[in-house]
Amino acid sequence: MHIISRKTLKQFWEQHPDSQSALSHWYKIVEKTNFSTFNELRQTFPSADKVGELIVFNIGGNKYRLIASVHFNRSKVYILQVLTHAEYDKEEWKK
């Protein structure tokens, strides 16, 4: 899959250094895999959830949330936000 953009991940792990390993691991898996459906994606990431048109990934043992728009037909993943669990729970990202 083509991931847009790694810069979002880097900016997040600069503020939360303990997230770098988990985010890098997620990136490598997604980059090397071509998911054609949400069900295929869930086979690799069983904790991923669909929230409306977005997909939310639990990262780092549920410590962080990665919110992405996944376009299976074009093999593209747009990273919209990476949040701590506490930031995610505030639901500001839904606005």
Secondary structure, 3 states (H helix, E strand, C coil): CEEECHHHHHHHHHHCHHHHHHHHHHHHHHHHCCCCCHHHHHHHCCCCEEECCEEEEEECCCCEEEEEEEEHHHCEEEEEEEEEHHHHHCCHHHC
